[in-house]
Amino acid sequence: MTKDRLVLRLPADEAYLPLATSFVEEASTAFRLGQSEALSLTLATEEVFLHLVKAVISDRDCIEIGCTNGGYRVRVDLDFPAARLDLRTFNLTASVTPTDESSLEEMGLLLASRSVDQFQLVQLESARLRLGLFKERAYPPIGQPDLPAARPLGLYLVRPATKEEAKVLSQIAFSRYTADLLPSFLGFPGKLSDMVAAGDYQAAVAVGESETLGGGLLWRSEGGRIAECYGPYLVEGTGENSEVGEALIDHCLGIIAKTSVTGLLNFHPTPDFPQNRFERLGSLRRSDETVSSRTAWFRLLHEDPGTVCWTSPALAEFLTGQYERLVLPREIRLVRDEGENRDAHSVLFADIDRTRSSVTLHPVWPGLDSAHNLETHLQLLKAEGFREILFSLDAGQSWQAHFAPFLLDAGFQPQLILPYAGQGDMVLFQL
């Protein structure tokens, strides 16, 4: 337990519910989550705790609740013994029927799923599961961009950005580039500043004489094998041969090259990104004339030690071709359904970016209804008019290969591989 992570261990008994909820509410408030957001996170914890003690685990077991301060968000983890867990109401498509008593019993989990911004289910060691609930602080969106006056930089240096300079990067980005080229978090300058302060993201700026700001770059690694950068965002760009853009990339490379990170990825490049210094991974198709196509670029920093790639036979040919083209050492292992037991219901998480009219589906849990669950999600997303529908599979987690045949049957096509972007390589599908 640290000052940014508090832990409470309780018996799996409904009598301890008030202690669980007061712990989460007080910890969230101490971590400076707003009152409304703290109450939402507390409500979600209450409903999940009740579901676990009533329907999932024995009263002889314990539930460990962890509350973590992430700067711009708070995360609540509930760790409990692995058991048959039905989280179908966490699907975007879930609903309850007032006349169906069994459906009404799921109302609590439905409320929990709608009260948080993100959720995650992870298999831990020692036969335990962890359900993570995330709630972000409320931030005002960016107003009318106020671009710094364009002045000659003269001699300049690249250095880490201050909190205020991180906010200015949002202004530069929205002043010079179309919104569909930018990650959604850039639309909230205060959020970006807190992300940098919390260490989730790093930011560098090019500063000239008299502290003139020429632009900046963002990146993150999250302790994994890959770092991802965003930008560069320049006050005056000159295209991919921009000297300032290259200097910002060099600064980033110089920092991450001293770590265990294997490579640098950019899936949100601007026209000022130096493409000639990276390898093209692939592109997403343009959904219509109002949205720019997105190309992913990659640069290997250290020798790739290789890894295992779990896949369905239906996807093996695509992966083999991509790995040969990119010269990435991979051991491809085929996953087949051979009659083993599965839970009845699957869970998908929908990451929505309304700026791009885009949604990316992520598998959270496999189930016998995976094909039907995918179909109902697609029906809803198409009805809501999303122009870009993606699906992300982590080839480092064998159970996710279960979804590949259903994706192909639904009309998805594999577009590109993002090396080490998850537990293993991420395979991105587009409808």
Buried (B, 14 or more C-beta within 10 A) or exposed (E): EEEEBBBBEBEBEEEBBEEBBEBBBBBBBBBEBBEEBBBBBBBBBBBBBBBBBEEBBEEEBBBBBBBBBBBBBBBBBBBBBEBEBBBBBBBBBBEBEEEEEEBEBBEBBBBBBBBBEBBBBEEEEEEBBBBBBBBBBEBEEBEEEEBBEEBEBEEBEBEBBBEEBBBBBBBBBBBBBEBBBBBBBBBBBBBBBBBBBBEBBBBBBBBBEEEBBBBBBBBBBEEBBBBBBBBBBBBBBEEBEBEBBBBBBBBBBEBBEEEEBBBBBBBBBBBBBBBEBBBEBBEBEBBEEEBBEBBBBBBBBEEBEEBEBBBBEBBBEBBBEBBEEBEBEBEBEEBEEEEEEBBEBBBBBBEBBEBBBBBBBBBBBBBEBBBEBBBBBBEBBEEEEBBBBBBBBBBBBBBBBBBBBBBBEBEBEBBBBBBBBBBBBBBBBBB
